[in-house]
């Protein structure tokens, strides 16, 4: 093997290694798009650094409007008991470190999502997560009826995707957070 061929192989290997480091540091572009960009992805990738990491039980059948924006109908008192337009049933429940670590892994893993499929069911979330730091607020609405989540970043809808491959992980966190909620505990 000539010196030129060895050098070319070394450069190719080095380029591949740099590409892997770059991609792993920035996260998956599909996940970044789903969650609302790099800043939201950075928050979700390490929830141990979040300022707010709370879960709410919400009524997915009683949405009052497109979101809980300040210009949406309703009084401020009404909106204080809503999350993205869904009435809050209970919470907030503060997530412990183990639940934060699980959520970080699940929400940022591209293999969590079924990117190329769609379901014909109605999105009826029962759990909402509010995650924030100094730069961004991410609300994750979770529907266990159709195994879909919807994400809002800084109050704007960022995306919606199926999470069937990681249902059990999200269900485990929900059951841990709401141990006395018969509806959550009954989910299979």
C-alpha positions as CSV (number, residue, x, y, z in Angstrom):
1,X,0.0,0.0,0.0
2,X,1.4,3.4,-1.0
3,X,1.8,6.3,1.4
4,X,-0.9,8.2,-0.6
5,X,-3.5,5.5,-0.2
6,X,-2.7,5.2,3.6
7,X,-3.1,9.0,3.9
8,X,-6.4,9.0,2.0
9,X,-7.7,6.2,4.3
10,X,-6.6,8.1,7.4
11,X,-8.3,11.3,6.2
12,X,-11.5,9.4,5.4
13,X,-11.5,7.8,8.8
14,X,-10.8,11.1,10.5
15,X,-13.6,12.8,8.6
16,X,-16.0,10.1,9.5
17,X,-15.0,10.4,13.2
18,X,-15.5,14.2,13.1
19,X,-18.8,13.8,11.5
20,X,-20.0,11.4,14.2
21,X,-18.8,13.8,16.9
22,X,-20.5,16.7,15.2
23,X,-23.8,14.8,14.8
24,X,-23.9,13.4,18.3
25,X,-23.1,16.9,19.8
26,X,-25.9,18.6,17.9
27,X,-28.5,16.0,18.2
28,X,-30.7,14.5,15.5
29,X,-32.1,17.1,13.1
30,X,-35.5,15.4,13.1
31,X,-35.8,15.5,16.8
32,X,-34.6,19.1,16.9
33,X,-37.4,20.0,14.4
34,X,-40.0,18.1,16.5
35,X,-39.1,19.9,19.7
36,X,-38.7,23.4,18.3
37,X,-35.0,23.8,17.6
38,X,-31.5,23.6,19.1
39,X,-32.2,25.5,22.3
40,X,-35.2,23.3,23.1
41,X,-33.2,20.2,22.2
42,X,-30.4,21.3,24.6
43,X,-32.9,21.6,27.4
44,X,-34.4,18.2,26.8
45,X,-31.0,16.5,26.4
46,X,-30.1,17.4,30.0
47,X,-33.2,18.0,32.2
48,X,-31.0,17.9,35.3
49,X,-30.2,21.5,34.5
50,X,-33.8,22.6,34.1
51,X,-35.3,25.2,36.3
52,X,-38.8,23.8,36.0
53,X,-39.5,20.1,35.5
54,X,-43.1,19.4,36.3
55,X,-45.9,17.1,35.3
56,X,-49.6,17.8,35.3
57,X,-52.7,15.6,34.9
58,X,-54.8,17.3,32.2
59,X,-58.3,16.7,30.8
60,X,-57.7,16.0,27.1
61,X,-61.4,16.0,26.3
62,X,-62.1,19.6,27.5
63,X,-59.7,21.8,25.5
64,X,-60.9,25.4,25.6
65,X,-59.0,26.7,22.6
66,X,-56.0,26.4,20.4
67,X,-53.6,27.1,23.2
68,X,-53.3,28.9,26.5
69,X,-52.1,32.2,24.9
70,X,-52.8,35.5,26.6
71,X,-55.2,36.4,23.7
72,X,-57.2,33.2,23.9
73,X,-60.7,33.5,25.3
74,X,-61.1,33.1,29.1
75,X,-60.0,34.9,32.2
76,X,-56.5,34.9,33.6
77,X,-57.9,32.8,36.5
78,X,-59.1,30.2,33.9
79,X,-55.8,30.1,32.1
80,X,-53.9,29.7,35.4
81,X,-55.6,26.2,35.6
82,X,-54.9,25.3,32.0
83,X,-51.9,24.1,30.1
84,X,-52.0,24.7,26.3
85,X,-55.8,25.1,26.6
86,X,-56.4,21.9,28.5
87,X,-57.8,22.0,32.0
88,X,-55.4,20.9,34.7
89,X,-56.8,18.1,36.9
90,X,-53.9,17.8,39.3
91,X,-50.3,18.9,39.7
92,X,-47.7,20.1,39.4
93,X,-45.7,17.1,40.4
94,X,-42.0,17.8,40.4
95,X,-40.0,15.2,38.5
96,X,-37.2,13.4,40.4
97,X,-33.7,12.9,38.9
98,X,-34.5,9.4,37.7
99,X,-37.6,10.5,35.9
100,X,-35.7,13.5,34.4
101,X,-33.0,11.2,33.1
102,X,-35.5,8.8,31.6
103,X,-37.4,11.7,29.9
104,X,-34.1,13.1,28.5
105,X,-33.2,9.8,26.9
106,X,-36.7,9.2,25.6
107,X,-37.5,12.6,24.2
108,X,-34.1,13.1,22.4
109,X,-33.7,9.6,21.0
110,X,-34.7,9.5,17.3
111,X,-35.6,5.8,17.7
112,X,-38.4,6.9,20.1
113,X,-40.5,8.1,17.2
114,X,-42.3,6.5,14.3
115,X,-41.3,9.2,11.7
116,X,-43.1,7.8,8.7
117,X,-46.5,6.8,10.0
118,X,-49.7,8.5,10.9
119,X,-52.7,7.4,13.0
120,X,-56.3,8.1,12.5
121,X,-57.1,8.5,16.2
122,X,-58.1,11.6,18.2
123,X,-55.3,13.2,20.2
124,X,-56.5,13.3,23.8
125,X,-53.6,14.0,26.1
126,X,-53.8,13.0,29.8
127,X,-50.4,14.1,30.9
128,X,-48.5,17.4,30.3
129,X,-44.9,18.1,31.1
130,X,-43.6,21.6,31.6
131,X,-39.9,21.9,31.2
132,X,-37.9,25.1,31.2
133,X,-34.7,26.9,31.9
134,X,-33.6,30.5,31.5
135,X,-33.8,30.3,27.7
136,X,-36.8,28.2,26.7
137,X,-40.0,26.6,27.9
138,X,-41.1,23.3,26.4
139,X,-44.6,21.7,27.1
140,X,-45.0,18.1,26.1
141,X,-48.5,16.8,25.9
142,X,-48.8,13.0,26.1
143,X,-51.7,10.9,24.8
144,X,-51.5,7.3,25.9
145,X,-54.7,6.4,23.9
146,X,-52.8,6.8,20.6
147,X,-49.2,6.9,21.9
148,X,-48.6,10.4,20.5
149,X,-47.0,13.5,22.0
150,X,-47.4,17.1,21.0
151,X,-44.7,19.6,21.8
152,X,-45.0,23.4,22.3
153,X,-41.9,25.5,22.5
154,X,-42.3,29.0,24.1
155,X,-46.0,28.7,23.6
156,X,-46.0,27.8,19.9
157,X,-46.7,24.3,18.6
158,X,-43.4,22.7,17.4
159,X,-44.5,19.3,16.4
160,X,-46.4,16.0,17.0
161,X,-45.2,12.4,16.7
162,X,-45.9,8.8,17.6
163,X,-43.8,7.4,20.5
164,X,-44.9,3.7,20.4
165,X,-41.4,2.2,20.8
166,X,-41.0,4.0,24.1
167,X,-44.5,3.9,25.5
168,X,-43.5,1.7,28.4
169,X,-40.8,4.2,29.5
170,X,-43.2,7.2,29.4
171,X,-45.9,5.1,31.1
172,X,-43.5,4.1,33.9
173,X,-42.7,7.8,34.6
174,X,-46.4,8.8,34.5
175,X,-47.4,6.0,37.0
176,X,-44.6,7.1,39.3
177,X,-45.7,10.7,39.2
178,X,-49.4,10.0,39.7
179,X,-49.5,6.9,42.0
180,X,-53.0,7.7,43.3
181,X,-54.6,8.4,39.8
182,X,-56.7,5.4,39.0
183,X,-56.8,6.3,35.3
184,X,-53.1,6.5,34.9
185,X,-52.5,3.3,37.0
186,X,-55.0,1.4,34.9
187,X,-53.1,2.1,31.6
188,X,-51.5,-1.0,30.0
